[in-house]
């Protein structure tokens, strides 16, 4: 068992308060090197963390984690594959089963405690020991054991070949935590963070704000361009954009409503604000509970798939700031298909009625659709209202809508309460595997079992033997066809990621990693000569 005495540690609790000054050539501006602690860059989002403990989170909490914790490897801006962060790592065998990492020298946590190989092993092992329902344990299905050799060497032994394992280690779920502050068998509950990321968490108020200051002990790839960031959490886009226009915040990074995006692009709201469009791999989808007497019927699911008009949702609700999605793997990734369009074609109540009739279902099907009120932006409620309208207009369904805030909504679907519920997905890493593997198997990110032996026992293992991710299209095409046939998950739309910022803020174009998580350290406040 890993055990160290706190008294043996020398703690330093200083934070960086200054940063270098760089000249922006040809712009007539000097890069200030970041905000002083008394004038932090303030960023707004509608995506508040559900937890501060990486062992509990497979959700938008990662937005904060990326900035206050550190992983062994990570995705710098523009990277297609994981690169060194806390360590330099590589496979040591041709079978993709032995992955070795060598930590940087003299690594420390933000409180001055030593970050060594034992701390890395402890962090990964506790995820599996605690085993939170629907938590990040699901990402570690291929891991057999973690071994250490001295203070800096860590080796991951996998049960089976898995070329995606470096991608998994790059997710904020695999954040390294201080064993002195994080219990081995339970979650930390004091609303504090001890990590080794570019920032330290100075204070946190649940649902309101997180105050980040530069971590002077940080060693990694990030080149921090500011010394302090405050993240403010908002309930909806209108309030957040109002704060941006009133200069109460400097930037936004998650949750802009379509109407606000359009206004910031073309309307009066564009004055004094820059809008940066990032990679569009966010997806929205419906999940059908197999234990529900109606949603558990394949014919019902396929009838819903036949009725839903994705184009109307994209245009009427999202004003074309999203595009219709016809497979779980979004456009832009190798392996993307359009199975749901190929199989169902244009929306057709007549075809849906035929699907139900062949299954012996003649009366309107009662369905309850659940959504969260404060996770995926203020357009979620209108989106579900449009889904209800479409389904009931077919005369084949009667629909009740219900909703909860995320902190109770998440537990509800983990407990199997909802017949049909909405989810969004921001990729853990940019690979087709991550839009299929998390949702299948007895244990998955939704805690809604989806048993598909061909996918879990054949197609995914085949694809994970191949390090060239462009060479596994065949497996993902087949997996998506199976998912379209089952219609257990119904893709709706693929979105874009927007950063809206004051014209005084630089770095927005570099601030999104390939998983569309904001790297706060790229933001910078400009000052004139």
N, C-alpha and C positions, 0 to 999 in steps of 0.2 A: 504494500500500500504506500502511496506517495504521501510523505508527511515531512513538513519542515517547520522549524521553530520561527515564529514571527520575530522573536528577540534577536535572532541571528542576522536579521536584515538591517541594512542601513537605508532609511527612507529619505528620499528627497522630494519635496512637494513644490517645486518651482515650476513656473510656466513661462513660455516664451512671450516676451512683450515687445520685441522688436523684430524686424525682418529686413532683408536687403531691399535696396531701391534699384529698380531697373528702368532704363529709358525706353520708351516706345518710339522707335525711330519713325520719323515722318509724320507723327500724329500730333505734335505739339503738346503732348501730355507726358507727365512723369508718373510711372507706376508707384504708388505710395508704399508698396511692400505690404499692404494690408492694414486693417483697422487696428488702432490701439485698443487695449482692453476696455477703455472707457467709451469707445465708439465702434462696437463690433458691426460686422456686416450682418444684417437681419434678413433671414430667409423665411418665407411663409410656405406652408403646405397644409393640405387637408388630410395627410396620411400620418396620424399620430401613432407612436409605437403601442403595441399591445403588451409589451414586456421589455425589460432592459437586460434580460438574461438570454444569451444566445442559445442555451440548451432548450429553450421553450418556444423558439420562434421559427416559423417557416412562412413569414408574411412580410408586410411593409415595415416592420420594425427594423429590417435590414438597412433602411435608409439612414437611420442613426448609427447603427452598428458599424457600417463601412467607415465612418469618420472617427469613432472613438475606440474601436477595437482594431486588431490586425490579424491577417491570415498569413499562412506560410507563403502562398502565391496569390497573385491578384491580377486584375485587368487594368493596366494604365489606360488612359484615353487613347482610343484608336487601336488597341491591341486586339488581335484575333484569337490569341491563345493565352493562357495564364503565364505570367512572368514572375520573377523573383520579387518577394516582398520581405517577410521576416526571414526567409530562407531561400537558398538555391536548391531546386529540386529536379529530379529526373527519374524515369524508369530505369531500373538496373537489369532488366531482362527483356527479351524479345516477346514474351508472352503477356506483357502488361499486367503483371501480378505482384511485382516488388517495386515500390515507389520510395525513393530515398530523398531526404531533405537534410541539408546542412545549414544550421542557423547562422545568422550574422554574429560577429563577435560582440561580447559585452552588451547583450540585449537586456533591457529593463522595462518593467511596467511603469505606468505614469506615477505611481507612488514610490518608485525607487526599488521595488522588489526585483530580484533577478528573474528574467525570463529565460528558461533553459529547456532542454529537451524533455525533462520530466514534466514541466508545466504544459508543454504541447500534448504529451500523452494524456495527462490528467484531463485537459480540456476536451479532447475527443472521446475519451472513455466515459466521462460523466454524461455526455449526450446520450450514450447508449444505456448507461446505468439508470438515469432518470426516466428516459423513454416517454416523454410527453406525447399524448395522443395527437396525431396529426402534426407532430413536431419534426425537427430536423433529423431525428433518428432514421427517418425514411430515406434520407440521402446516402446513408452508410450501409446499404444492403450488401455491397460487395466486400466490405471490410471484414477481415478475419481478426487481426490483432495489430497492435502498435508496439514496436520495440524501440528502446533507446540504447545508445552506446556513448557513454560519456555525457558531457553537458550540451553538445551541439548537434549530435547526429540522431535523427529520427527515421525509422523505417516502417512503412505501412505494408503489411502482408495482406493480399487480397484473396478471397475465397475462389475467385474466378477472374478471368481477364476483364479488365475494365479501363479502356483508353480514356473514358470520361472522368476518371477519378481526380486528375489534376483540376478539372473544372469544378468538381464538388468541393475540393479543398479551397478553392478561390471564393466560394460563397461566404457571406458574412455569418452564416450558420456555424462555420468552422472557426469562428473567432477564438483567439487564445485568451484565456482568462487566468487571473492570479489564484492559484490554489488556496492561498491563505484567506481569500475573501469569498470564494464560491464553494458552498458545500458539495461534497462528492455525490450525495444521494438526494439532494433537494435543491430547489431553485433559490436564488438570492432574492430577497424581498425588501431591501431597504432603499430602493430607488437610487442606488449609486452604482457607479461603474468603475472597475479597475481594469483597464486595458492597456494596450501599447500602441494605439493608433496615432494619427497625426494630431488629434485633439484629446484633451482630458475633459470629462464632464464636470463642470464646476457646480451646476445646480440643475435640478429637474423638477418641474411641476406637471404632473400627469394631465395630459389634454390641453395644456397651456403653452409651455415653453421648455426648451432645453438650452442651457448656456454652455457653450464650448469655448475653451481657451487652448492655446497652443501647448502641446506636450513636449517639453524640453528634452525628454528621454527618448523621443521617437527616432527609430532608425528604419528606414524603408524607402520605397521608390518615390513617395509623394514629395513634391516640392511645394511646401505650404506657402501660399502667396498672401496670407493674412494671418493675424495673430489671434483673432477671436471671431466666433460666429454665434449668433443667437437664432435658434429655430423656433418660430411661433406656429402653433397648431390652430387651424381654423375649422369651423364646422362646414362652411360652404365657400364656393368660389367667389361669389359676389362680395362677401365680407373681406376676403383675402385681396381681391383686386382693388377694392376700395381702399384698403390699407396701403397698397402699392402706389396708387395714384396720389394718396395723401402723404406719401413719403414716410409712412410709419414703418414700412419694411422696404428692403432694397431689391428683393427678388422673390420669385415663387418657383417651386420645382415640382409640384404634384397637385393635381386636382382642379386644373382650370376647366371651367365649363365651356362648352362649344360657343355659346353666345359671347363669352368674354374673350375667347381666342379671336373670333371674327371681329369684335370691337377693337381689339388691340392690333389687329392686322390692318383694318381699313377705316375704323371709325374715329370719333373724337378721342377715344381712349388711347390711341397710338401716340399722342403727343408726349414726348419725354420718356417713352418706354420702348425698349427694344424687345423683340420676340424672336427667340432662337428655337428652331425646330430640330428635334433630335430623332434618333432612330425609332421606328415604329414597330416594336415587338410586343407591346402590351396587347393582351387579348381579353375579351369578355365572353363568358359562356354560361350555359345552364347545366346544372347537375341534377340527375334524376335518381331518387332514392330507390334502390331495388327492393327494399322491404315495404314500401308503400303499396297498398292494394291496387292503385291505379298507375302511378308512375313506374311501378315495377313491371308493367306489361309492355313488352316490346312494341306491340301494335300502337299503343297510346303514344309512346315516345316517337315513333316514326311518323305518326299522324301530326304531332306537334311540329316535327321537322319539316313536314310537307306544307304546313300552313304559314310558318313564320316568314315574314318578309324582312330580310336583313337590310335591303336597300332603303325601305321606308324608315327603318330605325336610324340608319346612317344619315339620311337626308333630313327627316323631320325633327328628330331629337338632337342629333349631333352636328347638324348643318354641314355635313360632309367633311368634318374634321376627323372622322374615322371612315374606314371602308369595310364593306361586308366581308366576312370571313367564312370560308366553306370547308375548313379543316382545322384541327387543333394546332398544327404547325403553321406559323404565320408566313406570309410572303416575305421573301428575302433570305430564307434559310434553305439549305439543301434538303430536299425531301418534301417540300411544300406541295400539296395537291389541292384539288377542288372537289373532293369526293361528294360532299353534301349537295353541291350543285349538279354534279354529274349524275348522282343517283336520284335526286328529287326534282331537279329542274326549278322552274319558276313556282312561286307559291300557288297552291291549288286546293281549295276546300273539297272539290269533287274527288280528287285523287286521295285526299286524306280520309274522306268518308268511305271510300272503297277499302282502304287499309283497315279501318275499324270494322267495317261490315264483314270482311273476310275472317276477322278474329271473333265474330259473334257479338260485337259491341254496337248497339243501335242507339241507346239513349245518350244525351250529352254527358261527357266525362267531367266529373268535378275535380278540379285541381286547385291547390293552394300554392302560390308562388311567393317565395320569400326573398327579400333583398335587404342589404344593409344601408342605413341612412347616412353614414359618415365615413365611407372608406374609398369609394371609387369616383367621387365627385357628385355635384348636385344634379347632374343629368340622370342619375340612376333611377330616381322615382319616376320621371317622365318616360324613361325607357321601359320600365315595367308596366306603366299605364298603357303604353303603346302595345306591348306584348299582350296584355289583357284584351285590349280592343281588337287586335287581330284574331286572337283565338276565339273570342265570343262572336265576332262577326261571321265566323265560319259556321255557326250554329252547332258546332260539334263539341264545344267545351263550355263549362261555366267556371269562371275563374275568380278566386278570392286572392287579394294581395295583402301580405303582411310584411312588417319590417321591424328591425331592431338596430340599435347602435352596435358598432363592431364588437365592443368588449363583451356583449352578451350574445350577439349573432354568431360569432365564431364558435362559442361553446355549444350553441344550439345545433349547428350542423355536425359538430363532432359527436354529439349525443344522438344523432339520427332523428332529430325532431321534424325535419322539413321534408315534405314530399318532393318539391322541386325548389331549387335555390340558385341564386346568381352568385357567380364568383368572377373575379378578375385575376389575371396572372401576369405578373412581371417576371420575366425569365430569371432563374437562378444563374444561368449561363447561356451564351448564344449558340445553342446546338439543338437540333431537332429532338434529341433524346430527352431534353428537359421539358418538352411540351407533350410527352407521352408517358415516360417512366413515372413521374410523380403521381399520376392519376390512376394507375393500374395496380393490381395485386391486392391481397387481403389487407395489408397496411399501406395506406397512401396518404398524400397530403390533405385529402378531403375527409379522411376517416370514414369514407363511404366505400366499402369493399367492391372492387371491380375485378373479378376473376376472369382472366383471359390467358390460358396457358400458352397459346401460340405466341402472344406478345412477350410475356414475361419469361418463358422458358426457352424460346427459340429466337425470335427476332431481335430482342434487345441484347441477349448474350452474343449473337452473331455480330451485331454492329459494334459492340464494345471491344471486340478483338482487333478492330481496325483503327490505327491512330490517324490515318488520313480520313477525316470526317466527310470529305466529299465523295468517298467511295462506298458509302453505306445507304445510298438513296433507296435502293430496292427494298431494304428492310423497313424503312420508314413509310414508304408508299403502301406496302402491304399492311402495316400496323394501322395506318389511317383508314384503310378500307374496312378493316375489322371494326374499328370504332364507329365508322359511319353506319355499318350494318346494325350494330348494337344500339346506336343512338343513345347511349348512356350519358354522354356529354354532348351538348349541342353548341358548337361555336357560333358566335353572333357577329362580333366585329373585331377588327384589328385597328388599334389606335396609333397616334403619334404622340411623342413626348415634347412638351413645350416648356421652355424657361422664359418667363417674362421678367425683365429686370430694368431698373433705372438706367438711364444712359451713363450714369456715373460708374456703373459696375462693368468690369471687364472679366473675361474668362468663361462666359456662359457657353460658348461654342466648344469648350474643352471639358466642361464640367460633368457630362454624362458618360458613365462607363458603358461597356457593351450590354449590360443588363439594365440600362437606363436608371441607375442609382446615381444620385448626385455626389460628386466628390467636392465637398465644400472648400477644400484647400485650393481649388483652381480659381475661385472668385477673388476679385481684387477691386479695391476702390481707387479710381483715378483721381488725380489732382492736377490742376493747371500749373503752368510754369510759375 
